[in-house]
Amino acid sequence: MSQSPTLQAIIEFVEALSQDEQDVLFDLIYKRRIAKRRQEIAQNAKATMQAVSNGTAQRGTAAELMANIFGDEE
């Protein structure tokens, strides 16, 4: 089993890259993070739509939902 590089080792590796290579890397990481977040949002939307279809989705105002989640703390 190979050991993952430490954050410090990764930073040093990135710093050793040329400015253009760093720009490409940062752009790639940024775009992959966006794609991952979009996938998470799509999965949440699918789960929400399924809950609505099943009749298990909770409905109400934001305050009502928060009170339901955290209890009435007042």
DSSP file (Angstrom, degrees, kcal/mol; ACC not computed):
  #  RESIDUE AA STRUCTURE BP1 BP2  ACC     N-H-->O    O-->H-N    N-H-->O    O-->H-N    TCO  KAPPA ALPHA  PHI   PSI    X-CA   Y-CA   Z-CA
    1    1 A M              0   0    0      0, 0.0     2,-0.2     0, 0.0     0, 0.0   0.000 360.0 360.0 360.0 127.0    0.0    0.0    0.0
    2    2 A S        -     0   0    0      1,-0.1     2,-0.3     0, 0.0     0, 0.0  -0.567 360.0-120.9 -85.6 148.9    1.5    3.3   -1.0
    3    3 A Q        -     0   0    0     -2,-0.2     3,-0.1     1,-0.1    -1,-0.1  -0.681  26.0-116.6 -88.8 139.0    1.5    6.3    1.3
    4    4 A S        -     0   0    0     -2,-0.3     2,-0.1     1,-0.1    -1,-0.1  -0.437  35.4-104.8 -70.7 145.3   -0.3    9.5    0.3
    5    5 A P        -     0   0    0      0, 0.0    -1,-0.1     0, 0.0     2,-0.1  -0.396  37.6-111.3 -68.9 150.2    1.9   12.5   -0.1
    6    6 A T     >  -     0   0    0      1,-0.1     4,-2.1    -2,-0.1     5,-0.2  -0.373  24.0-111.6 -76.2 160.5    1.7   15.1    2.7
    7    7 A L  H  > S+     0   0    0      1,-0.2     4,-2.6     2,-0.2     5,-0.2   0.899 119.7  54.2 -58.5 -40.8    0.2   18.5    2.0
    8    8 A Q  H  > S+     0   0    0      1,-0.2     4,-2.4     2,-0.2    -1,-0.2   0.902 107.1  50.3 -61.8 -41.1    3.6   20.1    2.5
    9    9 A A  H  > S+     0   0    0      2,-0.2     4,-2.1     1,-0.2    -1,-0.2   0.888 110.9  49.4 -64.5 -38.5    5.1   17.8   -0.2
   10   10 A I  H  X S+     0   0    0     -4,-2.1     4,-2.7     2,-0.2     5,-0.2   0.923 109.9  50.8 -65.9 -43.7    2.3   18.7   -2.6
   11   11 A I  H  X S+     0   0    0     -4,-2.6     4,-2.6     1,-0.2    -2,-0.2   0.927 111.1  48.3 -59.3 -45.6    2.8   22.4   -2.0
   12   12 A E  H  X S+     0   0    0     -4,-2.4     4,-1.2     1,-0.2    -1,-0.2   0.890 111.4  50.4 -63.2 -39.2    6.6   22.0   -2.6
   13   13 A F  H  X S+     0   0    0     -4,-2.1     4,-0.6     2,-0.2     3,-0.3   0.928 112.1  47.1 -63.8 -45.0    5.8   20.1   -5.8
   14   14 A V  H >< S+     0   0    0     -4,-2.7     3,-1.3     1,-0.2    -2,-0.2   0.905 108.9  54.3 -64.8 -41.6    3.4   22.8   -7.1
   15   15 A E  H 3< S+     0   0    0     -4,-2.6    -1,-0.2     1,-0.3    -2,-0.2   0.786 103.0  58.0 -63.3 -25.9    5.8   25.5   -6.2
   16   16 A A  H 3< S+     0   0    0     -4,-1.2    -1,-0.3    -3,-0.3    -2,-0.2   0.642  90.2  93.6 -78.7 -14.2    8.4   23.8   -8.4
   17   17 A L  S << S-     0   0    0     -3,-1.3    -3,-0.0    -4,-0.6     2,-0.0  -0.356  87.3 -99.9 -73.5 158.0    6.1   23.9  -11.4
   18   18 A S     >  -     0   0    0      1,-0.1     4,-2.5    -2,-0.1     5,-0.2  -0.274  35.8-104.9 -68.9 165.5    6.3   26.8  -13.9
   19   19 A Q  H  > S+     0   0    0      1,-0.2     4,-2.3     2,-0.2     5,-0.1   0.907 123.1  50.3 -59.5 -42.3    3.8   29.6  -13.6
   20   20 A D  H  > S+     0   0    0      2,-0.2     4,-2.3     1,-0.2    -1,-0.2   0.908 110.3  49.0 -63.7 -42.1    2.0   28.3  -16.7
   21   21 A E  H  > S+     0   0    0      2,-0.2     4,-2.5     1,-0.2    -1,-0.2   0.890 110.8  50.7 -64.9 -39.3    1.8   24.8  -15.2
   22   22 A Q  H  X S+     0   0    0     -4,-2.5     4,-3.0     2,-0.2     5,-0.2   0.912 109.6  50.9 -63.1 -42.3    0.5   26.2  -11.9
   23   23 A D  H  X S+     0   0    0     -4,-2.3     4,-2.3     2,-0.2    -2,-0.2   0.917 111.5  47.2 -61.7 -43.6   -2.2   28.1  -13.8
   24   24 A V  H  X S+     0   0    0     -4,-2.3     4,-2.4     2,-0.2    -2,-0.2   0.919 113.6  48.6 -63.3 -43.9   -3.3   25.0  -15.6
   25   25 A L  H  X S+     0   0    0     -4,-2.5     4,-2.7     2,-0.2    -2,-0.2   0.932 112.3  47.2 -62.6 -47.3   -3.3   23.0  -12.4
   26   26 A F  H  X S+     0   0    0     -4,-3.0     4,-2.6     1,-0.2    -1,-0.2   0.900 112.7  49.7 -62.8 -40.8   -5.3   25.6  -10.5
   27   27 A D  H  X S+     0   0    0     -4,-2.3     4,-2.5    -5,-0.2    -1,-0.2   0.914 112.0  48.5 -63.4 -42.7   -7.8   25.9  -13.4
   28   28 A L  H  X S+     0   0    0     -4,-2.4     4,-2.3     2,-0.2    -2,-0.2   0.926 112.6  47.2 -63.2 -46.1   -8.2   22.1  -13.5
   29   29 A I  H  X S+     0   0    0     -4,-2.7     4,-2.3     2,-0.2    -2,-0.2   0.918 112.3  50.8 -62.4 -43.5   -8.7   21.8   -9.8
   30   30 A Y  H  X S+     0   0    0     -4,-2.6     4,-2.1     1,-0.2    -2,-0.2   0.930 111.9  46.4 -60.2 -47.3  -11.2   24.7   -9.8
   31   31 A K  H  X S+     0   0    0     -4,-2.5     4,-2.3     1,-0.2    -1,-0.2   0.870 112.0  50.9 -65.9 -36.9  -13.2   23.1  -12.6
   32   32 A R  H  X S+     0   0    0     -4,-2.3     4,-2.5     2,-0.2    -1,-0.2   0.878 108.7  51.6 -68.7 -36.5  -13.2   19.7  -11.0
   33   33 A R  H  X S+     0   0    0     -4,-2.3     4,-2.4     2,-0.2    -2,-0.2   0.905 110.6  48.9 -65.0 -40.5  -14.4   21.2   -7.7
   34   34 A I  H  X S+     0   0    0     -4,-2.1     4,-2.6     2,-0.2    -2,-0.2   0.933 111.6  48.9 -63.0 -45.7  -17.3   22.9   -9.6
   35   35 A A  H  X S+     0   0    0     -4,-2.3     4,-2.1     1,-0.2    -2,-0.2   0.903 111.6  49.6 -61.5 -41.7  -18.2   19.6  -11.3
   36   36 A K  H  X S+     0   0    0     -4,-2.5     4,-2.2     2,-0.2    -1,-0.2   0.912 111.2  48.9 -64.1 -42.4  -18.1   17.7   -8.0
   37   37 A R  H  X S+     0   0    0     -4,-2.4     4,-2.5     1,-0.2    -2,-0.2   0.904 109.8  51.8 -65.0 -40.8  -20.4   20.4   -6.4
   38   38 A R  H  X S+     0   0    0     -4,-2.6     4,-2.5     1,-0.2    -1,-0.2   0.896 109.0  51.0 -61.1 -39.6  -22.8   20.2   -9.3
   39   39 A Q  H  X S+     0   0    0     -4,-2.1     4,-2.4     2,-0.2    -2,-0.2   0.913 110.0  49.3 -64.2 -42.2  -22.9   16.4   -9.0
   40   40 A E  H  X S+     0   0    0     -4,-2.2     4,-2.4     2,-0.2    -2,-0.2   0.912 111.4  49.3 -62.5 -42.6  -23.7   16.8   -5.2
   41   41 A I  H  X S+     0   0    0     -4,-2.5     4,-2.5     1,-0.2    -2,-0.2   0.913 111.0  50.0 -63.4 -42.6  -26.5   19.3   -6.0
   42   42 A A  H  X S+     0   0    0     -4,-2.5     4,-2.4     2,-0.2    -2,-0.2   0.898 110.7  49.4 -63.1 -40.6  -27.9   17.0   -8.6
   43   43 A Q  H  X S+     0   0    0     -4,-2.4     4,-2.3     2,-0.2    -1,-0.2   0.906 111.6  48.9 -65.2 -41.3  -27.9   14.1   -6.2
   44   44 A N  H  X S+     0   0    0     -4,-2.4     4,-2.4     2,-0.2    -2,-0.2   0.907 111.4  49.8 -64.0 -41.2  -29.6   16.2   -3.5
   45   45 A A  H  X S+     0   0    0     -4,-2.5     4,-2.8     2,-0.2    -2,-0.2   0.907 110.2  50.3 -64.1 -41.4  -32.2   17.3   -6.0
   46   46 A K  H  X S+     0   0    0     -4,-2.4     4,-2.2     2,-0.2    -2,-0.2   0.920 111.6  47.7 -62.8 -43.5  -32.9   13.7   -7.0
   47   47 A A  H  X S+     0   0    0     -4,-2.3     4,-2.2     2,-0.2    -2,-0.2   0.889 112.6  49.7 -64.8 -38.6  -33.3   12.7   -3.4
   48   48 A T  H  X S+     0   0    0     -4,-2.4     4,-2.4     2,-0.2    -2,-0.2   0.929 110.6  48.7 -65.7 -45.1  -35.6   15.6   -2.8
   49   49 A M  H  X S+     0   0    0     -4,-2.8     4,-2.5     1,-0.2    -2,-0.2   0.875 110.9  51.5 -62.6 -36.8  -37.7   14.8   -5.8
   50   50 A Q  H  X S+     0   0    0     -4,-2.2     4,-2.4     2,-0.2    -1,-0.2   0.904 109.4  49.8 -66.2 -40.9  -37.9   11.1   -4.7
   51   51 A A  H  X>S+     0   0    0     -4,-2.2     5,-2.2     2,-0.2     6,-1.2   0.886 111.2  49.4 -64.7 -38.5  -39.0   12.2   -1.2
   52   52 A V  H ><5S+     0   0    0     -4,-2.4     3,-0.6     4,-0.2    -2,-0.2   0.931 112.1  48.2 -64.9 -44.6  -41.7   14.5   -2.8
   53   53 A S  H 3<5S+     0   0    0     -4,-2.5    -2,-0.2     1,-0.2    -1,-0.2   0.874 113.9  46.7 -62.6 -37.9  -42.9   11.5   -5.0
   54   54 A N  H 3<5S-     0   0    0     -4,-2.4    -1,-0.2    -5,-0.1    -2,-0.2   0.611 111.0-121.4 -79.5 -12.4  -43.0    9.2   -2.0
   55   55 A G  T <<5S+     0   0    0     -4,-0.9    -3,-0.2    -3,-0.6    -4,-0.1   0.669  84.5 112.0  79.1  16.3  -44.8   11.8    0.2
   56   56 A T      < +     0   0    0     -5,-2.2    -4,-0.2    -6,-0.2     2,-0.2   0.430  41.5 112.7-101.2  -0.2  -42.0   11.8    2.8
   57   57 A A        -     0   0    0     -6,-1.2     2,-0.3    -7,-0.1    -9,-0.0  -0.502  66.6-127.1 -73.7 139.9  -40.8   15.3    2.1
   58   58 A Q        -     0   0    0     -2,-0.2     2,-0.3     2,-0.0    -2,-0.1  -0.655  25.6-161.4 -84.4 143.4  -41.4   17.8    4.9
   59   59 A R        +     0   0    0     -2,-0.3     2,-0.3     5,-0.0     0, 0.0  -0.931  33.6  85.9-125.7 150.4  -43.1   21.0    4.0
   60   60 A G  S    S-     0   0    0     -2,-0.3     2,-0.0     4,-0.0    -2,-0.0  -0.888  73.3 -47.6 152.3-178.4  -43.3   24.3    5.8
   61   61 A T     >  -     0   0    0     -2,-0.3     4,-2.6     1,-0.1     5,-0.2  -0.310  56.8-105.8 -74.0 165.4  -41.6   27.7    6.2
   62   62 A A  H  > S+     0   0    0      1,-0.2     4,-2.6     2,-0.2     5,-0.2   0.909 123.2  51.7 -58.5 -41.9  -37.9   27.8    6.9
   63   63 A A  H  > S+     0   0    0      1,-0.2     4,-2.4     2,-0.2    -1,-0.2   0.904 110.2  48.7 -63.0 -41.5  -38.7   28.7   10.6
   64   64 A E  H  > S+     0   0    0      2,-0.2     4,-2.2     1,-0.2    -2,-0.2   0.911 112.5  47.6 -65.3 -42.6  -41.0   25.7   10.9
   65   65 A L  H  X S+     0   0    0     -4,-2.6     4,-2.2     2,-0.2    -2,-0.2   0.911 112.3  49.2 -65.7 -41.1  -38.5   23.3    9.4
   66   66 A M  H  X S+     0   0    0     -4,-2.6     4,-3.2     2,-0.2     5,-0.3   0.907 111.1  50.2 -64.2 -41.1  -35.7   24.6   11.6
   67   67 A A  H  X S+     0   0    0     -4,-2.4     4,-2.0     1,-0.2    -1,-0.2   0.890 110.7  50.3 -63.5 -38.3  -37.9   24.3   14.7
   68   68 A N  H  < S+     0   0    0     -4,-2.2    -1,-0.2     2,-0.2    -2,-0.2   0.882 115.8  41.9 -66.1 -38.6  -38.7   20.7   13.7
   69   69 A I  H  < S+     0   0    0     -4,-2.2    -2,-0.2     1,-0.1    -1,-0.2   0.939 130.6  23.5 -73.3 -48.3  -35.0   19.9   13.2
   70   70 A F  H  < S-     0   0    0     -4,-3.2    -3,-0.2     1,-0.2    -2,-0.2   0.496 106.8-120.5-101.5  -5.0  -33.7   21.7   16.3
   71   71 A G     <  -     0   0    0     -4,-2.0     2,-1.1    -5,-0.3    -1,-0.2   0.016  45.4 -58.6  82.0 162.8  -36.7   21.8   18.5
   72   72 A D        +     0   0    0      1,-0.2    -1,-0.1    -4,-0.1    -5,-0.1  -0.698  55.9 176.2 -82.7 102.3  -38.4   24.9   19.9
   73   73 A E              0   0    0     -2,-1.1    -1,-0.2     1,-0.2    -2,-0.0   0.390 360.0 360.0 -90.7   3.3  -35.5   26.4   21.9
   74   74 A E              0   0    0     -3,-0.0    -1,-0.2     0, 0.0    -2,-0.1   0.478 360.0 360.0 -85.6 360.0  -37.4   29.6   22.9
